[in-house]
């Protein structure tokens, strides 16, 4: 079992844009029945909103993970070392409806405050959902946005208050 230590959100090292867009992350949540699911993300954000550190998660309603995030009080964002790139690609292309992709990747699920995360991660954000809103074409101010949704399948945005940041002692 890896040794994680808790740090303040402002102490998380690395560029948030690089972490999300290039390194990617797994977003995970758990239903009340204990079932967990994850998906790879390369869109999102970290910041400060409503006087607290937050993470922004975007999930399309047709994604299997959507029903997990919808029914949970919180979610995790797990960032992995490059050696797990193949597993993150797998979790981004295979649906949890079709198989247990967490088991397939050999990830070890742990929990913090009822939120699942992975022991193989190098950094983990445990977030409590505090806001959710559907993105719509009516609110888009640029084709840069609408071009991302040619079929109108807009994401739902979740704002999560970052409750805990865990980093590996050996990372």
Backbone as JSON, one array per atom type, in Angstrom:
{
  "sequence": "XXXXXXXXXXXXXXXXXXXXXXXXXXXXXXXXXXXXXXXXXXXXXXXXXXXXXXXXXXXXXXXXXXXXXXXXXXXXXXXXXXXXXXXXXXXXXXXXXXXXXXXXXXXXXXXXXXXXXXXXXXXXXXXXXXXXXXXXXXXXXXXXXXXXXXXXXXXXXXXXXXXXXXXXXXX",
  "N": [[0.85, -1.18, 0.0], [0.63, 2.17, -0.91], [2.24, 5.07, 0.47], [0.54, 7.85, 1.27], [0.43, 11.34, 1.71], [-1.28, 14.05, 3.17], [-1.87, 17.22, 1.76], [-2.22, 20.8, 1.56], [-4.54, 22.23, -0.78], [-3.38, 24.43, -2.2], [-0.74, 23.76, -2.15], [-0.28, 21.85, -4.03], [1.79, 20.7, -6.5], [2.94, 21.49, -9.84], [1.67, 22.32, -13.08], [-1.63, 23.12, -13.57], [-3.02, 23.16, -16.01], [-1.36, 21.65, -17.66], [-1.4, 19.25, -16.22], [-4.09, 18.38, -16.51], [-4.73, 18.56, -19.31], [-2.59, 17.3, -20.66], [-1.36, 15.3, -19.05], [-3.56, 13.98, -18.16], [-6.3, 12.54, -16.26], [-8.05, 10.39, -13.97], [-11.43, 10.47, -13.37], [-13.56, 9.67, -10.8], [-16.34, 8.08, -9.18], [-18.79, 6.91, -6.8], [-21.65, 4.89, -6.53], [-24.55, 4.81, -4.33], [-24.92, 2.09, -3.75], [-22.42, 1.07, -3.59], [-21.02, 0.44, -5.9], [-18.44, 1.4, -8.11], [-17.14, 3.63, -10.59], [-15.06, 4.82, -13.27], [-13.58, 7.33, -15.39], [-11.5, 8.55, -18.0], [-10.24, 11.83, -18.08], [-9.56, 14.78, -19.95], [-10.24, 17.3, -20.04], [-11.14, 20.02, -18.0], [-10.74, 21.71, -14.87], [-8.9, 23.5, -12.35], [-9.18, 25.63, -9.59], [-10.13, 28.61, -7.84], [-12.99, 29.38, -6.25], [-15.93, 30.86, -4.95], [-14.79, 31.35, -2.48], [-13.12, 29.16, -1.94], [-10.92, 26.37, -2.71], [-11.39, 24.68, -5.78], [-12.43, 22.07, -8.07], [-13.18, 21.56, -11.47], [-15.3, 19.53, -13.2], [-16.28, 17.87, -16.13], [-18.82, 16.09, -17.64], [-20.33, 14.09, -20.05], [-23.79, 13.33, -20.5], [-24.32, 10.79, -21.66], [-22.23, 9.19, -20.93], [-21.18, 6.45, -18.96], [-20.13, 6.94, -16.45], [-21.43, 9.22, -15.71], [-23.91, 8.66, -14.37], [-22.91, 7.75, -11.98], [-21.49, 9.94, -10.9], [-23.62, 11.7, -10.71], [-25.22, 10.48, -8.72], [-23.64, 10.48, -6.49], [-22.13, 12.08, -3.6], [-19.7, 13.17, -3.94], [-16.59, 13.26, -5.83], [-13.54, 11.92, -7.21], [-10.41, 13.06, -8.49], [-7.78, 11.65, -10.05], [-4.37, 11.69, -10.61], [-1.82, 10.32, -12.57], [1.43, 8.73, -12.87], [3.43, 8.75, -15.89], [3.87, 6.11, -16.69], [1.45, 4.83, -16.55], [-0.03, 5.48, -18.76], [-1.15, 3.86, -20.81], [-3.19, 2.51, -19.43], [-4.82, 4.67, -18.73], [-5.62, 5.51, -21.26], [-7.11, 3.25, -21.96], [-9.18, 3.35, -20.03], [-10.46, 5.56, -20.97], [-11.61, 4.78, -23.32], [-13.06, 2.43, -23.11], [-16.17, 1.38, -21.89], [-17.52, 1.26, -18.63], [-19.93, 0.0, -18.52], [-19.68, -2.2, -20.08], [-17.61, -3.79, -19.12], [-15.56, -4.52, -16.22], [-13.54, -2.17, -15.97], [-11.77, -1.08, -14.16], [-10.78, -3.27, -12.7], [-9.64, -4.61, -14.86], [-7.5, -2.94, -15.48], [-6.0, -3.3, -13.27], [-6.02, -1.64, -11.08], [-5.99, -0.47, -7.71], [-8.55, 0.12, -5.56], [-9.19, 2.62, -3.23], [-10.62, 4.46, -0.48], [-11.74, 7.69, 0.5], [-13.53, 9.5, 2.7], [-15.83, 8.25, 1.65], [-15.44, 8.45, -1.06], [-14.2, 7.04, -3.99], [-10.79, 6.33, -4.93], [-7.56, 5.82, -6.5], [-4.87, 3.78, -5.55], [-2.59, 3.7, -7.05], [-2.19, 6.18, -8.09], [-0.41, 9.34, -8.35], [-1.14, 11.75, -7.38], [-4.06, 12.86, -5.75], [-7.26, 14.25, -5.77], [-9.85, 14.82, -3.63], [-13.15, 15.54, -3.88], [-16.04, 17.42, -2.96], [-19.21, 17.59, -4.26], [-20.57, 20.69, -5.14], [-21.95, 22.19, -6.91], [-23.8, 21.97, -9.92], [-24.36, 22.1, -13.39], [-25.92, 22.07, -16.55], [-24.24, 22.44, -19.61], [-25.06, 24.49, -22.38], [-25.9, 25.14, -25.81], [-27.05, 27.62, -26.14], [-25.78, 29.29, -24.38], [-23.24, 29.46, -25.3], [-20.64, 31.45, -26.53], [-19.0, 31.46, -28.63], [-17.8, 29.93, -31.63], [-15.73, 28.27, -31.06], [-16.58, 26.85, -28.9], [-19.14, 25.7, -29.65], [-18.36, 24.17, -31.85], [-17.24, 21.97, -30.68], [-19.32, 20.36, -30.1], [-20.9, 18.95, -32.22], [-23.16, 17.33, -32.43], [-24.76, 18.26, -30.46], [-24.44, 17.25, -27.91], [-23.93, 18.24, -25.14], [-21.84, 18.73, -22.24], [-22.32, 18.11, -18.7], [-21.49, 20.29, -16.16], [-19.65, 20.0, -13.21], [-18.93, 21.42, -10.13], [-16.58, 20.94, -7.76], [-15.84, 21.18, -4.37], [-12.64, 21.14, -3.19], [-11.74, 18.84, -0.92], [-9.73, 17.24, 0.14], [-6.31, 16.76, -0.57], [-4.19, 14.36, -1.7], [-0.9, 13.2, -1.87], [1.64, 11.1, -3.14], [4.21, 9.89, -1.05], [6.47, 8.95, -2.25], [6.48, 10.15, -4.68]],
  "CA": [[0.0, 0.0, 0.0], [1.48, 3.35, -0.98], [2.12, 6.06, 1.52], [0.08, 9.16, 0.84], [0.34, 12.38, 2.74], [-2.25, 15.09, 2.84], [-1.33, 18.57, 1.65], [-3.22, 21.81, 1.24], [-4.7, 22.37, -2.23], [-2.44, 25.41, -2.75], [0.59, 23.16, -2.17], [-0.18, 20.88, -5.13], [2.77, 21.18, -7.46], [2.65, 21.22, -11.24], [0.79, 23.21, -13.81], [-2.96, 22.49, -13.67], [-3.37, 22.98, -17.41], [-0.59, 20.5, -18.12], [-1.89, 18.04, -15.53], [-5.37, 17.93, -17.05], [-4.77, 18.4, -20.77], [-1.53, 16.44, -21.19], [-1.15, 14.13, -18.19], [-4.87, 13.4, -17.99], [-6.66, 12.09, -14.92], [-9.25, 9.57, -13.88], [-12.5, 10.98, -12.53], [-14.24, 8.49, -10.26], [-17.41, 8.28, -8.2], [-19.38, 5.66, -6.32], [-23.09, 4.91, -6.28], [-24.89, 4.43, -2.96], [-24.82, 0.64, -3.55], [-21.01, 0.71, -3.47], [-20.4, 0.27, -7.21], [-17.64, 2.56, -8.51], [-16.74, 3.7, -12.0], [-14.08, 5.86, -13.56], [-13.38, 7.7, -16.79], [-10.37, 9.43, -18.24], [-10.58, 13.2, -18.46], [-8.5, 15.66, -20.42], [-10.84, 18.63, -19.93], [-11.52, 20.32, -16.63], [-9.98, 22.83, -14.33], [-8.68, 23.68, -10.92], [-9.16, 27.06, -9.33], [-10.62, 29.14, -6.58], [-14.33, 29.91, -6.49], [-16.77, 30.89, -3.76], [-13.88, 31.38, -1.32], [-12.54, 27.85, -1.66], [-10.31, 25.69, -3.86], [-12.36, 23.83, -6.45], [-12.12, 21.38, -9.31], [-14.28, 21.57, -12.43], [-15.4, 18.25, -13.9], [-17.27, 17.92, -17.2], [-19.19, 14.72, -18.01], [-21.47, 14.0, -20.95], [-24.82, 12.46, -19.93], [-24.3, 9.42, -22.18], [-21.13, 8.43, -20.34], [-21.61, 5.61, -17.84], [-19.7, 7.59, -15.21], [-22.39, 10.28, -15.4], [-24.87, 8.25, -13.35], [-22.18, 7.61, -10.73], [-21.26, 11.28, -10.38], [-24.93, 12.26, -10.37], [-25.79, 9.91, -7.5], [-22.67, 10.58, -5.4], [-21.92, 13.39, -2.99], [-18.4, 13.67, -4.33], [-15.83, 12.55, -6.85], [-12.09, 12.1, -7.1], [-9.57, 13.22, -9.66], [-6.51, 10.98, -9.78], [-3.33, 11.93, -11.6], [-0.93, 9.17, -12.58], [2.7, 8.85, -13.59], [3.37, 8.42, -17.32], [3.87, 4.66, -16.92], [0.06, 4.36, -16.59], [-0.69, 6.09, -19.92], [-1.95, 2.85, -21.51], [-4.39, 2.27, -18.63], [-5.69, 5.83, -18.86], [-6.22, 5.42, -22.6], [-8.1, 2.18, -21.88], [-10.33, 3.84, -19.25], [-11.11, 6.58, -21.75], [-12.24, 4.23, -24.52], [-13.92, 1.3, -22.74], [-17.22, 1.74, -20.95], [-17.76, 0.41, -17.47], [-21.14, -0.79, -18.77], [-19.3, -3.41, -20.79], [-16.69, -4.61, -18.32], [-14.96, -3.89, -15.05], [-12.27, -1.65, -16.48], [-10.87, -0.86, -13.02], [-10.11, -4.55, -12.48], [-8.83, -4.89, -16.05], [-6.26, -2.14, -15.38], [-5.26, -3.71, -12.07], [-5.98, -0.56, -10.11], [-6.45, -0.76, -6.35], [-9.48, 1.16, -5.12], [-9.21, 3.03, -1.83], [-11.7, 5.43, -0.26], [-11.59, 8.8, 1.45], [-14.85, 10.12, 2.88], [-16.79, 7.59, 0.77], [-15.12, 8.72, -2.46], [-13.15, 6.13, -4.44], [-9.61, 6.8, -5.64], [-6.68, 4.71, -6.84], [-3.6, 3.78, -4.84], [-1.5, 3.84, -8.02], [-2.08, 7.6, -8.47], [0.64, 10.11, -7.68], [-1.84, 12.84, -6.7], [-5.5, 12.6, -5.68], [-8.12, 15.3, -5.24], [-11.16, 14.36, -3.17], [-14.0, 16.71, -4.03], [-17.46, 17.36, -2.61], [-20.01, 18.33, -5.25], [-21.28, 21.85, -4.59], [-22.71, 22.86, -7.96], [-23.87, 21.25, -11.2], [-25.16, 22.8, -14.39], [-25.74, 21.6, -17.92], [-23.81, 23.39, -20.63], [-26.01, 24.55, -23.49], [-25.49, 25.95, -26.95], [-27.57, 28.98, -25.98], [-24.83, 30.08, -23.58], [-21.95, 29.5, -25.99], [-20.37, 32.75, -27.12], [-18.02, 31.31, -29.7], [-17.76, 28.65, -32.35], [-14.75, 27.43, -30.38], [-17.37, 25.98, -28.01], [-20.15, 24.93, -30.37], [-17.7, 23.2, -32.72], [-16.93, 20.78, -29.89], [-20.58, 19.64, -29.89], [-21.64, 18.94, -33.49], [-24.44, 16.65, -32.28], [-25.48, 18.89, -29.36], [-24.32, 16.44, -26.68], [-23.18, 19.06, -24.2], [-21.46, 18.19, -20.92], [-22.77, 18.7, -17.44], [-20.36, 20.76, -15.37], [-19.71, 19.85, -11.77], [-17.92, 22.13, -9.35], [-16.34, 20.2, -6.53], [-14.95, 21.79, -3.38], [-11.55, 20.2, -2.89], [-11.74, 18.53, 0.51], [-8.46, 16.61, 0.51], [-5.33, 16.48, -1.61], [-3.24, 13.34, -1.28], [0.23, 12.98, -2.77], [2.47, 9.98, -2.72], [5.49, 10.27, -0.45], [7.54, 8.55, -3.15], [6.3, 10.81, -5.99]],
  "C": [[0.89, 1.24, 0.0], [1.26, 4.27, 0.21], [1.72, 7.39, 0.91], [0.18, 10.1, 2.02], [-0.63, 13.43, 2.24], [-1.54, 16.43, 2.8], [-2.49, 19.53, 1.42], [-3.36, 21.92, -0.28], [-3.7, 23.33, -2.87], [-1.01, 24.86, -2.82], [0.78, 22.14, -3.29], [0.76, 21.43, -6.19], [2.34, 20.82, -8.88], [1.65, 22.21, -11.8], [-0.55, 22.51, -14.03], [-3.36, 22.25, -15.11], [-2.64, 21.78, -17.98], [-1.11, 19.21, -17.5], [-3.15, 17.51, -16.2], [-5.29, 17.65, -18.54], [-3.74, 17.42, -21.31], [-1.33, 15.16, -20.37], [-2.42, 13.31, -18.07], [-5.1, 13.01, -16.53], [-7.82, 11.11, -15.04], [-10.21, 10.26, -12.91], [-13.32, 9.78, -12.09], [-15.3, 8.89, -9.25], [-18.02, 6.92, -7.87], [-20.86, 5.86, -6.08], [-23.35, 4.51, -4.83], [-24.78, 2.93, -2.7], [-23.37, 0.16, -3.47], [-20.29, 0.49, -4.79], [-19.65, 1.55, -7.57], [-17.35, 2.49, -10.0], [-15.8, 4.88, -12.18], [-14.07, 6.16, -15.04], [-12.18, 8.62, -16.88], [-10.87, 10.81, -18.63], [-9.33, 13.9, -18.99], [-9.03, 17.09, -20.54], [-11.21, 18.82, -18.47], [-10.72, 21.51, -16.14], [-9.86, 22.76, -12.84], [-8.62, 25.18, -10.68], [-9.69, 27.39, -7.96], [-11.94, 29.85, -6.86], [-15.13, 29.83, -5.2], [-15.94, 30.7, -2.48], [-13.31, 30.02, -0.94], [-11.89, 27.26, -2.9], [-11.3, 24.69, -4.44], [-11.74, 23.12, -7.65], [-13.38, 21.41, -10.17], [-14.22, 20.27, -13.21], [-16.53, 18.36, -14.92], [-17.53, 16.49, -17.67], [-20.41, 14.78, -18.93], [-22.49, 13.03, -20.37], [-24.81, 11.02, -20.45], [-23.16, 8.57, -21.61], [-21.65, 7.66, -19.12], [-21.26, 6.27, -16.51], [-20.68, 8.68, -14.77], [-23.34, 9.86, -14.27], [-24.21, 8.05, -11.99], [-21.96, 8.98, -10.09], [-22.58, 11.92, -9.94], [-25.43, 11.76, -9.01], [-24.87, 10.04, -6.28], [-22.63, 11.99, -4.82], [-20.61, 14.01, -3.43], [-17.75, 12.82, -5.4], [-14.35, 12.75, -6.58], [-11.52, 12.37, -8.48], [-8.22, 12.65, -9.29], [-5.56, 11.2, -10.93], [-2.26, 10.86, -11.44], [0.4, 9.49, -13.23], [2.53, 8.35, -15.03], [3.31, 6.91, -17.57], [2.46, 4.07, -16.97], [-0.71, 4.92, -17.78], [-1.62, 5.09, -20.63], [-3.25, 2.58, -20.75], [-5.36, 3.45, -18.71], [-6.35, 5.87, -20.23], [-7.35, 4.39, -22.6], [-9.37, 2.68, -21.16], [-11.08, 4.95, -19.98], [-11.84, 6.05, -22.97], [-13.19, 3.08, -24.24], [-14.94, 1.75, -21.71], [-17.29, 0.73, -19.81], [-19.07, -0.37, -17.58], [-20.79, -2.16, -19.33], [-18.38, -4.33, -20.01], [-16.19, -3.82, -17.13], [-13.58, -3.39, -15.45], [-11.28, -1.34, -15.36], [-10.09, -2.14, -12.74], [-9.19, -4.88, -13.65], [-7.49, -4.16, -15.97], [-5.42, -2.52, -14.17], [-5.14, -2.63, -11.02], [-6.56, -1.01, -8.77], [-7.29, 0.41, -5.87], [-9.33, 1.37, -3.62], [-10.33, 4.06, -1.7], [-11.28, 6.49, 0.74], [-12.95, 9.47, 1.53], [-15.9, 9.56, 1.92], [-16.55, 7.81, -0.71], [-14.0, 7.77, -2.89], [-12.0, 6.86, -5.13], [-8.68, 5.61, -5.82], [-5.32, 4.85, -6.17], [-2.41, 3.97, -5.78], [-1.27, 5.3, -8.44], [-0.91, 8.26, -7.75], [0.05, 11.32, -6.95], [-3.34, 12.58, -6.82], [-6.19, 13.83, -5.11], [-9.46, 14.67, -4.87], [-12.06, 15.59, -3.11], [-15.44, 16.43, -3.6], [-18.21, 18.19, -3.64], [-20.73, 19.49, -4.56], [-22.12, 22.57, -5.64], [-22.69, 21.98, -9.2], [-24.76, 22.05, -12.13], [-24.85, 22.22, -15.76], [-25.23, 22.73, -18.8], [-24.82, 23.36, -21.76], [-25.43, 25.41, -24.61], [-25.95, 27.39, -26.84], [-26.59, 29.88, -25.22], [-23.46, 30.19, -24.25], [-21.79, 30.84, -26.71], [-19.43, 32.67, -28.31], [-18.18, 29.96, -30.37], [-16.7, 27.72, -31.77], [-15.45, 26.44, -29.44], [-18.3, 25.11, -28.84], [-19.54, 23.9, -31.32], [-17.32, 21.91, -32.0], [-18.15, 19.87, -29.72], [-21.4, 19.58, -31.18], [-22.99, 18.24, -33.39], [-25.25, 17.21, -31.1], [-25.4, 18.14, -28.04], [-23.43, 17.13, -25.65], [-22.93, 18.35, -22.87], [-22.33, 18.79, -19.81], [-21.51, 19.08, -16.69], [-20.64, 20.55, -13.89], [-18.59, 20.69, -11.16], [-17.8, 21.36, -8.05], [-15.41, 20.98, -5.61], [-13.88, 20.75, -3.04], [-11.45, 20.04, -1.38], [-10.38, 18.04, 0.99], [-7.59, 16.5, -0.74], [-4.33, 15.49, -1.02], [-2.14, 13.25, -2.33], [1.06, 11.85, -2.21], [3.76, 10.51, -2.13], [6.64, 9.96, -1.39], [7.41, 9.19, -4.52], [7.17, 12.04, -6.1]]
}
